[in-house]
Amino acid sequence: MEALADATLVVQDVELPVHSQVLSLQSRVLLDMFTAVAPPAKEGATQPKVVLKEPFAGHELYDVALFLRFVYRPTDLTHANLATARGSLLGLLRLAHKLDVPQLMQAVGRQMSESLSSTVPQAELLAWAEAADQCCNSDLRLRCLTEVAHRLAQGSSDLASAFSSTAALANSCDHSTLSTLLGLLTHASGTDGASRLRAITPAAAVEALQASAGRGTFEWVVEHYSQLPCGVGRRTESPYFRVAASEWSFPIYPGGDKEAAAGHLSVFIKPKHGAVHARYSITAVDQGPTKLDWCLAPAEPQCFEAGSGWGYPKFMKAEALRSEFKGFLKGDRLVLRASVEVVTASAAAQAKAGGKKGSAAGSFDAEQPAAFYLLDSREGMEALADATLVVQDVKLPVHSQVLSLQSRVLLDMFTAVASQDDPQAASGSKAKVVLREPFAGYSLFEVSLFLRCAYRPADLTPANLDAVRGSLLGLLRLADQLDAPVVMHALAAYMGDCVGAAAAQTELLEWAEAAEQCCLPELKMRCLAEVAHRLARAGGSLASSFSATAGLAGCSQSTLSTLLSLLATGCGPAGAPRLLETTPAAAVEAQEASGNHGTFQWVVERYSRLSAVRGDFVYSPYFQAAGMEWRFKIYPGGESQDSAGHLSAFLIPRHGGFNARYAICVVDQGPAKEDLHRQTETPKAFRPTPGAGQGWAKVARAAQLYGQANGYLKGDRLVLRASVEVTGHSINEEQQPQQAQQAQQPQRTD
């Protein structure tokens, strides 16, 4: 990526190489700066490197470096990562506000709100409140000042002494902060003076002030959900809840409100008295350990007329709601939550006017595909585009830096072009890159969808993926072809969660075959285990289940073989009874234990004490997997000169002479769970020579492993995991990787 850097930030006399396109995608202020300072040069003209000092003046080097980390990797904006950077949250918030980075502002503000506790010093709370005021974050400011007011109330015998304590803060607070504190204390005192003042809690004060400001949240716990009427048009309504100075209820239709929504849960909210303009969101709470709530919210405020409500006729598919992989109906209990913010009619009209302008940008239009992935920053970002993708004769303006950040294949392509252009660049010319081949065979929508995911990784949510479910296969194959791990992992996780709720058996089989092509053995096994489970339940006996697989002749030989193996594994000596009881999870485990798939893991204790001298290696013990014995061979300092400074890792079977697909993973033991994956696209040959194996010379950079923000060496412990799939015992010499291949391709070691 440094080879593609076209700008420099100067912070405390330190020069940081950055990428104008990546920064412009996240920051509206920097987008305006880069388009103004460095307008797109005509082909053959000089494009000087931009140097920026002013935007970061007055900020610490660490705060700026942390800001860049989250801008380059928005998926790193996790609770755990922000918790470790608590001392820099204030600087991050101000920097995100100053440069107009909405996603970072929201994440930091939410982290600060969740961090409020008795351990936060009062001075820090006041500093957070004033920063929140400057950054227009009224919720954070209110929460901080409520906590301060609560402490003042607890330390005072009556309202007068609490006011005196507040007056002592005059030198350290602005007038707005003092005024709000006095208002909170007055609100807390009520009619009974000190007794109520002492009893006020931060949550109660926030709730009271939100209600007076027209905001609030209410929740409905629906017990015995499966016993509700589930026919189309059969309605159940919640009690009324007092929120935002109004009374609200949930009308729901478990079987859909109309025929068009049959098979879905329809959910609405409505006020007891109409003529209310409000923004709202509706959430189905995941009560399981994953906590992946399902939340839908309109982009614009809606007008609630008397006796009517707003919501979603197709809020969630009934089968997805009941999926065993999710916790929406834990204990036959559904939990629905709604957040409401009442707005004025003029504010609602203004939001609708702005929404009409921006709403088209969020949907796919074949006439304007660039609007789908560039969204509201399209005009400015198109000016910075330095490459063009040609898909079905349509030219898509793209940005080499943004795509290189997400795709290792495109990074290699763009850096190769950049190195070839160096002589020209020196003389002042640089041609725009035009790419056709990487996207040949894919539809315009699939490519636009991939670009949306690459430009906006935060959009890889279950709700968004559910809306484009018909294009997931093409998107998965394209992400695999271009080696885009963030997109790949998000798709695999979503498809794995949907296995139990797949609409048809054909979809599962298509997913399984795509997973095999993309070297996702876990997803493949989950899909085929579900198919085998359905065949077993429908057949009732092993013979009839085997007969049913004969109707799947359109599947690959590998898929049919795995299905037959799963059915045979699930049969056991008891025949049909055990076959019927086989669950997808148990089938996966049994197949991996007895079939040609397997996974094993090596925990390397005291990793930092291993020799980091280039060429020094360490073997793991042998592990049993896929009917064979395997071990790891690692070089902590790199296998050769080309891989110095990297961890090299290889898989060595005790006995070779076969072909296999395989993957090696460095496990992230931290809360982010961002594992480092390397996997083969096609089977590779494991030669019968003793000690011969396959792997990668550059699995991970040493600096990446030891990075404080990562969890790869938690407690000085490295965890390596390997997945293998033996595909045959005939060695094809053409499949053996050559020593001259690039470092990121699988390499053989002897």
matplotlib code that plots the C-alpha trace (Angstrom):
import matplotlib.pyplot as plt

x = [0.0, 2.9, 3.7, 0.3, 0.4, -0.2, -0.3, 1.6, 0.2, 2.7, 1.9, 4.4, 7.1, 6.4, 5.5, 2.8, 2.2, -1.6, -4.0, -6.3, -9.0, -9.2, -9.4, -11.9, -14.2, -14.6, -14.1, -16.2, -13.8, -10.7, -12.7, -13.2, -9.5, -8.2, -10.5, -9.5, -5.8, -5.2, -7.8, -7.7, -4.9, -5.5, -3.8, -0.1, -0.1, 1.8, 0.1, 2.2, 2.0, -0.3, 1.1, -1.4, -0.5, -3.4, -6.2, -4.2, -2.6, -3.0, -3.6, -1.3, 0.6, -1.0, -4.5, -3.9, -2.4, -5.4, -7.8, -6.1, -6.3, -10.1, -10.5, -8.5, -10.1, -13.7, -14.2, -11.7, -14.3, -15.2, -16.0, -12.8, -10.5, -12.0, -11.9, -8.1, -7.9, -9.9, -7.3, -7.6, -11.4, -11.7, -9.1, -10.7, -14.1, -12.9, -10.8, -13.8, -16.1, -13.5, -13.0, -16.6, -16.3, -19.8, -19.1, -16.2, -18.1, -21.0, -18.8, -16.7, -19.7, -21.4, -18.2, -18.0, -21.7, -21.2, -18.1, -19.8, -19.4, -18.4, -14.7, -14.6, -13.3, -15.7, -13.2, -13.1, -16.9, -17.1, -14.4, -16.4, -19.6, -18.1, -16.5, -19.9, -21.4, -18.9, -19.4, -23.2, -23.6, -26.5, -27.1, -23.5, -23.5, -26.8, -25.5, -22.2, -23.9, -26.6, -23.8, -22.2, -25.6, -26.2, -22.8, -23.6, -27.0, -25.5, -23.0, -25.5, -28.1, -30.6, -31.0, -29.3, -26.1, -26.2, -26.4, -23.5, -21.4, -22.3, -21.2, -17.8, -17.4, -17.8, -14.1, -14.0, -17.3, -18.8, -22.2, -24.2, -22.8, -23.6, -27.1, -27.8, -26.4, -28.7, -31.7, -30.9, -30.7, -33.9, -35.7, -34.4, -35.6, -39.3, -41.7, -40.1, -36.7, -33.6, -35.2, -35.9, -32.7, -30.7, -32.8, -32.3, -30.3, -28.6, -30.8, -34.0, -32.8, -31.9, -35.3, -37.2, -35.3, -35.6, -39.4, -39.6, -37.4, -39.7, -37.4, -37.7, -37.6, -40.1, -39.9, -42.5, -41.8, -44.1, -44.4, -45.5, -45.0, -45.7, -49.2, -50.2, -52.6, -50.4, -52.8, -52.5, -54.2, -54.4, -53.3, -51.9, -51.3, -49.2, -50.3, -49.7, -46.3, -45.7, -42.8, -41.9, -44.9, -47.3, -48.6, -47.5, -48.3, -47.0, -49.5, -47.9, -49.1, -47.1, -48.3, -48.2, -50.7, -51.6, -51.2, -48.2, -46.4, -47.4, -44.6, -43.3, -43.7, -45.3, -44.5, -45.8, -45.9, -48.7, -49.5, -52.8, -53.5, -52.4, -51.0, -47.4, -44.3, -41.5, -38.4, -38.4, -36.7, -38.0, -35.7, -36.1, -33.7, -31.3, -31.5, -28.7, -25.0, -24.3, -26.5, -27.1, -30.3, -32.4, -33.1, -35.0, -35.4, -36.7, -34.4, -37.0, -39.5, -43.1, -46.4, -48.5, -52.2, -55.0, -55.6, -52.8, -49.2, -45.9, -43.7, -42.7, -45.1, -42.1, -40.1, -38.6, -39.2, -40.9, -38.3, -35.5, -37.2, -37.4, -33.9, -32.0, -28.8, -30.4, -31.8, -34.9, -37.3, -35.3, -37.7, -40.6, -40.2, -40.0, -38.6, -39.4, -38.0, -38.9, -37.1, -39.1, -38.0, -40.9, -40.0, -41.8, -43.7, -41.2, -38.2, -40.0, -40.7, -37.0, -35.8, -38.1, -36.8, -33.2, -34.1, -35.6, -32.3, -30.2, -32.5, -31.9, -28.1, -28.6, -30.4, -29.1, -29.8, -28.3, -28.1, -26.0, -24.2, -21.5, -24.1, -24.7, -21.2, -20.1, -23.5, -23.6, -19.9, -20.2, -19.5, -16.3, -15.1, -15.5, -13.1, -10.4, -11.0, -7.8, -9.0, -11.9, -13.6, -15.3, -18.2, -20.7, -19.5, -20.3, -17.4, -17.2, -14.9, -13.0, -10.1, -7.0, -6.2, -9.7, -9.8, -6.2, -7.1, -9.8, -8.4, -5.0, -5.3, -6.1, -3.4, -0.8, -2.3, -2.2, 1.2, 2.5, 1.1, 2.5, 6.0, 5.7, 4.6, 7.4, 9.6, 6.6, 5.7, 9.2, 8.7, 5.2, 2.7, 0.5, -2.2, -5.5, -5.7, -8.4, -9.4, -11.6, -10.4, -10.9, -14.6, -15.3, -18.3, -20.0, -23.1, -23.0, -25.1, -22.7, -19.7, -21.5, -22.5, -18.8, -17.7, -20.4, -19.0, -15.4, -16.1, -18.5, -17.6, -19.9, -22.8, -22.1, -25.0, -27.5, -30.3, -28.5, -27.3, -30.8, -32.0, -29.5, -29.7, -30.1, -26.7, -24.7, -23.3, -21.8, -20.6, -18.9, -17.1, -16.0, -14.7, -12.8, -11.4, -10.1, -9.0, -11.1, -11.1, -13.4, -16.2, -15.6, -15.8, -19.0, -20.7, -19.6, -20.9, -24.2, -24.7, -23.8, -26.4, -29.0, -28.5, -31.3, -33.7, -32.8, -35.8, -35.1, -32.8, -31.5, -30.2, -28.3, -26.7, -25.7, -24.1, -22.3, -20.7, -19.8, -18.2, -16.2, -14.9, -14.1, -12.3, -14.8, -15.1, -17.0, -19.8, -19.9, -20.2, -22.9, -25.0, -24.6, -25.3, -28.6, -29.5, -28.6, -30.7, -33.7, -33.2, -33.0, -36.2, -38.0, -36.7, -37.1, -34.5, -31.0, -32.1, -34.8, -32.4, -29.8, -32.5, -33.4, -29.8, -30.1, -32.4, -29.5, -27.6, -26.9, -24.5, -20.8, -19.3, -17.7, -21.1, -22.9, -20.1, -20.2, -24.0, -23.8, -21.1, -23.1, -26.2, -24.1, -22.5, -25.9, -27.4, -25.4, -26.4, -29.9, -30.8, -33.6, -34.1, -30.6, -30.8, -33.8, -32.1, -28.9, -28.5, -26.5, -23.9, -23.4, -23.2, -20.5, -18.5, -18.9, -18.0, -14.9, -13.8, -14.3, -14.2, -11.7, -12.2, -10.5, -9.3, -6.5, -5.0, -1.6, -1.2, 2.4, 3.2, 5.9, 6.1, 8.4, 11.1, 11.3, 14.3, 13.5, 16.6, 15.7, 15.7, 15.2, 12.1, 10.0, 7.7, 4.4, 3.4, 1.4, -2.4, -5.0, -7.2, -8.9, -7.7, -4.0, -1.4, -0.2, 2.1, 3.0, 6.4, 6.9, 9.7, 9.1, 11.7, 10.9, 11.9, 14.2, 15.5, 12.3, 10.2, 12.4, 10.3, 7.3, 5.9, 6.2, 4.0, 3.7, 1.7, 3.6, 1.8, 3.5, 2.9, 2.5, 1.3, -2.1, -3.8, -5.6, -7.1, -5.9, -6.1, -3.9, -5.3, -3.6, -6.4, -7.2, -7.7, -8.9, -12.6, -12.3, -11.9, -10.2, -8.3, -5.6, -6.5, -4.5, -6.2, -5.7, -8.2, -7.4, -6.0, -2.2, 0.1, 1.7, 4.6, 5.6, 9.0, 9.6, 9.2, 7.6, 4.6, 2.7, 2.1, 3.0, 6.3, 4.4, 1.5, 1.7, 4.1, 6.0, 4.9, 1.3, 1.5, 3.1, 0.8, -0.7, -4.1, -4.3, -5.0, -2.7, -0.2, -2.4, -0.4, 2.5, 0.5, 0.1, -2.8, -2.5, -5.4, -5.4, -8.3, -7.6, -9.7, -8.0, -9.3, -7.4, -4.3, -3.1, -0.4, -0.6, 2.8, 1.2, -0.5, 2.8, 3.6, 6.9, 9.5, 9.3, 5.7, 4.8, 5.2, 1.4, 0.9, 1.2, 4.8, 6.3, 8.9, 11.2]
y = [0.0, 2.4, 2.2, 3.6, 6.4, 9.8, 12.1, 12.9, 14.0, 15.9, 15.5, 16.7, 16.8, 13.1, 12.3, 9.7, 8.3, 8.1, 7.5, 10.4, 8.0, 6.0, 9.1, 10.9, 7.9, 8.3, 12.0, 14.6, 17.4, 15.6, 14.8, 18.5, 19.2, 16.6, 17.5, 21.2, 20.8, 18.1, 18.2, 15.2, 15.7, 15.0, 11.9, 12.6, 15.5, 15.7, 14.8, 16.1, 14.4, 16.4, 17.4, 18.2, 19.8, 22.1, 19.5, 17.6, 20.6, 20.4, 16.7, 14.0, 11.7, 8.6, 10.1, 10.7, 7.2, 5.7, 7.8, 6.5, 2.9, 3.2, 5.1, 2.4, -0.5, 0.5, -3.1, -2.5, -0.2, -2.8, -2.3, -4.1, -2.0, 1.2, 0.2, -0.2, 3.3, 5.0, 7.7, 8.8, 8.8, 12.5, 13.3, 10.8, 12.3, 15.8, 14.7, 12.7, 15.7, 18.1, 16.0, 14.9, 11.1, 10.0, 6.3, 7.0, 9.7, 7.4, 4.5, 6.7, 8.4, 5.1, 3.8, 6.8, 6.5, 2.8, 3.6, 5.9, 4.6, 5.5, 4.9, 7.8, 10.9, 13.9, 16.1, 13.6, 13.4, 17.2, 17.2, 14.5, 16.6, 19.7, 17.8, 16.2, 19.7, 20.9, 17.8, 18.1, 14.8, 15.7, 12.2, 11.8, 15.2, 14.5, 11.2, 12.6, 15.6, 13.3, 11.2, 14.3, 15.6, 12.2, 12.4, 16.0, 14.9, 11.9, 14.2, 16.8, 16.9, 19.1, 21.0, 24.2, 22.4, 20.6, 24.0, 25.2, 22.2, 23.1, 26.7, 25.4, 24.1, 27.5, 27.8, 24.5, 24.5, 26.7, 28.4, 25.8, 22.9, 24.7, 25.5, 21.9, 20.6, 23.0, 21.9, 18.2, 18.8, 20.9, 18.1, 15.5, 17.4, 17.2, 18.1, 16.1, 17.7, 15.8, 12.4, 12.3, 14.1, 11.3, 8.6, 9.9, 7.5, 8.4, 6.1, 7.6, 11.2, 10.4, 8.7, 11.7, 14.3, 12.2, 12.0, 15.7, 16.1, 13.6, 10.5, 7.1, 3.3, 0.7, -3.1, -5.9, -9.4, -11.8, -15.0, -18.3, -16.9, -20.2, -20.2, -17.0, -17.1, -17.4, -17.2, -14.3, -11.2, -12.6, -9.8, -9.6, -6.2, -5.3, -3.1, 0.6, 2.0, 5.6, 7.0, 10.4, 12.0, 9.6, 6.2, 3.5, -0.1, -3.0, -4.5, -7.7, -10.4, -13.7, -15.0, -11.8, -8.9, -9.6, -12.4, -10.5, -10.9, -14.5, -16.5, -13.3, -11.7, -8.3, -5.7, -2.1, 0.6, 3.0, 5.9, 5.9, 9.4, 10.3, 13.3, 12.6, 13.0, 10.7, 8.8, 5.2, 1.8, -1.7, -4.4, -8.1, -8.9, -11.9, -13.5, -16.0, -15.5, -14.0, -10.9, -10.3, -8.2, -7.7, -3.9, -2.0, 1.7, 4.0, 6.8, 9.5, 10.5, 9.3, 10.9, 8.7, 9.5, 8.8, 5.0, 4.1, 3.0, 2.4, -0.6, -3.6, -6.1, -8.3, -7.6, -11.1, -14.5, -16.9, -19.6, -17.2, -16.2, -19.9, -20.8, -22.9, -20.9, -17.7, -16.7, -14.7, -17.2, -18.4, -20.2, -19.5, -15.8, -13.0, -9.6, -6.6, -3.1, 0.2, 3.6, 6.7, 10.3, 12.8, 15.6, 18.7, 18.7, 21.1, 18.9, 15.8, 17.7, 18.8, 15.2, 13.8, 16.4, 15.5, 11.8, 11.9, 13.3, 10.7, 7.6, 6.9, 6.8, 3.9, 1.7, 0.0, 1.8, 0.2, 3.7, 5.0, 2.1, 4.3, 5.8, 2.4, 2.1, 5.8, 6.9, 10.5, 11.1, 10.2, 13.6, 14.3, 10.6, 10.4, 13.3, 11.3, 8.0, 6.8, 3.5, 2.2, -1.2, -2.3, -4.7, -5.5, -2.5, -0.2, 1.8, 2.1, 4.8, 3.2, 4.0, 1.8, 2.6, 1.7, -1.6, -2.5, -2.1, -4.8, -7.1, -8.7, -9.6, -6.0, -4.7, -6.8, -5.6, -1.9, -2.0, -3.8, -1.1, 1.6, 0.1, 0.0, 3.7, 4.9, 6.0, 7.8, 9.4, 10.8, 12.6, 13.8, 11.4, 8.7, 6.8, 5.7, 2.0, 0.1, -3.4, -5.9, -9.4, -9.7, -9.1, -11.0, -13.4, -11.4, -9.3, -5.5, -5.8, -8.4, -6.3, -3.2, -5.1, -6.2, -2.6, -1.5, -4.0, -3.0, 0.7, 0.3, -2.8, -1.6, -2.3, -6.1, -6.6, -9.4, -7.1, -5.8, -9.2, -10.6, -8.0, -9.3, -13.0, -14.0, -12.5, -14.0, -16.8, -14.4, -12.1, -15.0, -16.2, -12.8, -12.1, -15.4, -14.7, -11.3, -12.5, -10.0, -11.6, -9.1, -9.7, -13.4, -13.9, -11.7, -13.7, -17.1, -16.1, -14.9, -18.0, -20.3, -18.6, -18.9, -22.6, -23.7, -21.2, -21.7, -21.5, -24.6, -27.6, -26.4, -23.2, -25.3, -27.4, -24.3, -22.8, -26.0, -26.2, -22.6, -23.1, -25.9, -23.8, -21.0, -23.3, -22.8, -26.4, -25.4, -23.7, -26.6, -29.2, -27.2, -26.9, -30.6, -31.7, -29.8, -31.5, -34.9, -34.2, -33.3, -36.4, -38.5, -37.1, -37.5, -41.0, -42.6, -45.3, -45.4, -47.1, -44.6, -41.7, -43.1, -43.4, -39.7, -38.6, -40.2, -37.4, -34.9, -35.9, -32.3, -32.0, -32.6, -36.0, -34.5, -33.2, -36.6, -38.5, -36.3, -36.6, -40.4, -40.4, -38.2, -40.4, -43.5, -41.9, -40.9, -44.4, -46.4, -49.9, -48.8, -47.9, -45.4, -44.2, -42.8, -41.5, -39.4, -38.1, -36.9, -33.1, -31.0, -30.2, -33.9, -34.9, -32.3, -33.6, -37.3, -36.6, -34.7, -37.5, -40.3, -38.7, -36.8, -33.5, -32.5, -29.6, -29.5, -26.8, -26.1, -23.7, -22.4, -21.3, -18.6, -17.8, -14.8, -17.2, -19.1, -18.3, -15.4, -16.1, -16.5, -20.2, -21.6, -23.7, -25.5, -28.6, -29.2, -32.6, -34.8, -34.4, -36.8, -35.3, -36.5, -40.1, -39.0, -37.6, -34.0, -31.5, -27.9, -26.6, -22.9, -20.4, -17.5, -15.4, -16.4, -19.4, -17.5, -14.0, -13.2, -14.0, -12.4, -10.6, -12.9, -16.1, -19.0, -22.0, -25.3, -28.5, -31.8, -35.1, -38.2, -40.0, -38.1, -39.2, -37.4, -34.2, -32.0, -28.6, -26.9, -23.7, -22.2, -19.7, -17.6, -17.3, -13.8, -14.5, -11.0, -9.9, -8.7, -12.3, -11.2, -14.3, -14.3, -16.9, -18.4, -21.0, -22.8, -22.5, -25.9, -29.2, -29.3, -32.2, -33.6, -35.6, -39.0, -37.6, -37.7, -34.2, -32.7, -30.4, -27.4, -23.9, -20.3, -18.4, -15.3, -16.2, -13.0, -10.1, -10.3, -6.7, -7.7, -10.6, -8.4, -5.4, -4.3, -3.7, -7.3, -10.5, -12.9, -13.2, -13.0, -14.1, -14.8, -17.6, -18.2, -20.4, -22.0, -23.8, -25.9, -27.4, -30.1, -31.9, -34.8, -35.0, -38.0, -40.1, -39.5, -36.8, -34.4, -32.8, -29.8, -29.0, -28.7, -25.1, -23.8, -22.1, -19.1, -18.4, -15.2, -15.3, -15.2, -18.4, -21.8, -23.0, -26.5, -27.1, -30.1]
z = [0.0, 0.6, -3.1, -3.9, -1.3, -3.0, 0.1, 3.3, 6.6, 8.8, 12.5, 15.2, 12.5, 11.6, 8.0, 7.5, 4.0, 3.3, 0.4, -0.7, -2.0, 1.2, 3.4, 1.1, 1.2, 5.0, 5.6, 3.8, 4.8, 3.4, 0.3, -0.3, 0.5, -1.9, -4.8, -4.3, -3.7, -6.2, -8.9, -11.3, -13.8, -17.4, -18.8, -19.3, -16.8, -13.5, -10.2, -7.3, -3.9, -1.5, 1.9, 4.6, 8.0, 9.1, 9.5, 12.2, 13.9, 17.7, 17.8, 19.2, 16.9, 18.5, 18.2, 14.5, 14.0, 15.7, 13.6, 10.5, 11.7, 12.1, 8.8, 6.9, 8.8, 9.8, 10.8, 13.7, 15.3, 17.9, 21.6, 22.7, 20.4, 21.6, 25.2, 24.9, 23.5, 26.2, 26.8, 23.2, 22.9, 23.5, 20.8, 18.4, 18.9, 18.2, 15.2, 13.7, 14.1, 12.7, 9.6, 9.4, 9.7, 10.7, 11.3, 13.6, 15.4, 16.1, 17.3, 19.6, 21.0, 21.7, 23.4, 25.6, 26.6, 27.5, 29.5, 32.0, 35.5, 39.0, 38.0, 35.5, 37.2, 37.4, 35.5, 32.7, 32.6, 32.3, 29.5, 27.6, 28.0, 26.7, 23.7, 23.0, 23.0, 20.5, 18.4, 18.4, 20.3, 22.6, 23.9, 25.1, 26.7, 28.5, 29.8, 31.1, 32.8, 34.3, 35.9, 37.3, 38.6, 40.2, 42.1, 43.2, 44.5, 46.4, 48.1, 49.1, 51.8, 49.9, 46.7, 48.0, 48.9, 45.5, 43.8, 45.9, 44.8, 41.2, 41.6, 42.6, 39.1, 37.5, 36.7, 34.9, 33.0, 30.4, 30.9, 29.0, 31.1, 34.4, 33.2, 32.2, 35.5, 37.5, 35.3, 36.0, 39.8, 39.8, 37.8, 40.3, 43.4, 42.6, 45.5, 48.2, 48.1, 49.2, 49.3, 45.6, 44.8, 46.4, 44.6, 41.1, 38.8, 35.5, 33.5, 35.1, 34.4, 30.8, 30.3, 31.8, 29.7, 26.6, 27.2, 27.5, 24.3, 22.4, 22.4, 24.0, 23.7, 24.6, 24.6, 24.3, 25.5, 23.7, 25.7, 24.1, 20.6, 18.9, 20.3, 18.7, 15.7, 12.6, 9.7, 7.2, 8.6, 12.2, 14.4, 18.0, 19.7, 22.7, 25.6, 25.2, 26.3, 27.4, 25.3, 23.9, 25.5, 23.7, 24.1, 21.6, 20.8, 18.6, 16.2, 14.9, 12.4, 12.9, 9.5, 7.6, 7.4, 3.8, 1.2, -0.2, 3.1, 3.8, 5.5, 7.2, 10.6, 10.0, 12.7, 13.1, 15.7, 16.2, 18.6, 20.6, 19.3, 15.7, 13.9, 15.1, 12.9, 14.2, 13.3, 14.5, 14.4, 15.1, 16.5, 17.0, 19.9, 19.5, 23.0, 22.1, 22.7, 19.3, 20.1, 16.3, 16.6, 13.5, 13.2, 10.5, 10.3, 7.6, 6.3, 6.8, 9.5, 9.0, 9.7, 12.1, 11.4, 13.9, 14.2, 11.8, 12.2, 10.3, 10.1, 7.9, 6.3, 5.6, 8.8, 9.0, 7.3, 9.7, 9.0, 9.8, 13.0, 14.1, 12.9, 15.4, 14.7, 16.0, 19.4, 18.3, 19.9, 22.9, 25.3, 22.8, 23.7, 21.2, 22.3, 20.1, 20.8, 19.2, 19.4, 18.6, 18.1, 17.6, 15.2, 14.0, 10.8, 9.2, 10.2, 8.8, 5.5, 5.3, 6.0, 3.3, 0.8, 1.5, 1.5, -1.9, -3.2, -1.5, -1.6, -5.3, -4.5, -2.2, -4.7, -7.8, -11.1, -14.2, -15.8, -12.9, -11.2, -9.7, -7.4, -5.8, -4.4, -4.1, -2.6, -1.5, -2.1, -5.7, -7.2, -5.3, -5.4, -9.2, -9.5, -7.6, -9.6, -11.2, -12.7, -14.7, -14.6, -17.8, -17.1, -19.8, -21.8, -18.9, -17.5, -13.7, -12.1, -9.2, -6.9, -6.9, -3.2, -1.9, -3.9, -3.0, 0.7, 0.4, -2.4, -2.4, -6.1, -7.1, -4.8, -6.8, -10.1, -9.2, -7.6, -10.7, -12.9, -10.6, -10.8, -14.6, -14.6, -12.5, -15.4, -16.9, -13.5, -13.3, -16.6, -15.5, -17.0, -15.6, -17.5, -16.0, -15.4, -17.3, -16.0, -17.8, -17.1, -13.3, -13.8, -17.0, -16.6, -13.8, -14.1, -13.7, -10.5, -9.0, -9.7, -8.4, -5.3, -4.7, -5.1, -2.5, -0.1, -0.8, -0.4, 2.5, 4.6, 7.3, 4.9, 5.2, 7.6, 7.7, 6.7, 3.6, 2.6, 3.0, 0.5, -2.2, -1.4, -5.0, -5.9, -3.0, -5.1, -7.7, -5.0, -3.1, -6.2, -7.1, -3.6, -3.6, -7.1, -6.0, -2.5, -0.5, 3.0, 4.7, 2.1, 2.1, 5.8, 6.1, 3.3, 4.7, 8.2, 6.8, 4.6, 7.5, 9.7, 7.0, 6.4, 8.6, 7.1, 3.4, 1.2, -0.9, -1.1, -4.4, -2.7, -0.2, -2.9, -4.9, -1.8, -1.0, -4.4, -4.4, -0.9, -2.3, -5.2, -2.7, -0.2, 2.5, 3.8, 7.0, 5.0, 2.5, 5.3, 7.0, 3.8, 2.9, 6.5, 6.4, 3.0, 4.4, 7.5, 5.3, 3.1, 6.3, 7.7, 4.4, 3.6, 7.0, 6.1, 4.7, 1.5, 0.7, 1.6, -0.8, -3.5, -2.9, -3.7, -7.1, -8.0, -7.4, -10.5, -11.3, -8.4, -8.6, -7.8, -4.6, -3.4, -4.0, -2.4, 0.7, 1.0, 0.8, 3.4, 5.7, 5.4, 6.0, 9.1, 10.4, 10.1, 12.6, 13.8, 14.8, 11.2, 10.6, 14.1, 14.4, 10.8, 11.8, 14.9, 13.1, 13.5, 11.0, 13.7, 14.6, 11.0, 10.3, 13.3, 12.3, 8.7, 9.6, 11.9, 9.5, 6.0, 3.9, 5.8, 9.0, 11.2, 13.7, 15.9, 17.4, 20.4, 20.5, 24.0, 24.7, 21.0, 21.5, 22.8, 19.6, 17.3, 14.9, 12.8, 9.2, 8.3, 11.8, 12.1, 14.7, 14.2, 16.0, 17.3, 14.8, 14.7, 13.3, 10.5, 7.4, 8.2, 8.2, 10.5, 10.0, 11.7, 11.3, 10.3, 11.0, 10.5, 13.0, 11.2, 7.6, 5.5, 3.1, 2.3, 0.4, 3.4, 6.1, 8.7, 8.2, 9.8, 7.3, 7.9, 6.1, 6.6, 6.6, 6.3, 7.8, 4.5, 1.2, -2.2, -2.6, -3.6, -1.1, -0.6, 2.6, 4.6, 7.4, 9.9, 12.5, 15.1, 16.5, 20.3, 20.9, 20.8, 17.2, 16.0, 12.7, 11.9, 9.2, 6.6, 3.8, 1.6, -1.7, -4.6, -6.2, -4.8, -4.4, -4.5, -1.3, -2.6, -1.1, -0.2, 3.6, 5.1, 2.0, 2.5, 1.3, 2.8, 2.5, 3.0, 4.0, 6.3, 8.4, 9.0, 12.3, 13.0, 12.5, 14.9, 17.6, 17.1, 20.4, 18.8, 17.5, 19.5, 17.6, 20.5, 23.5, 26.5, 24.2, 22.8, 19.0, 17.8, 14.4, 12.8, 9.6, 7.6, 5.0, 2.4, 0.7, -2.9, -4.3, -4.3, -7.9, -8.1, -11.0, -11.4, -13.1, -9.9, -8.0, -7.3, -8.7, -6.6, -8.8, -7.9, -6.0, -2.2, -1.5, -3.5, -1.8, -1.8, -1.2, 1.4, 1.8]

ax = plt.figure().add_subplot(projection="3d")
ax.plot(x, y, z, "-o")
ax.set_aspect("equal")
plt.show()
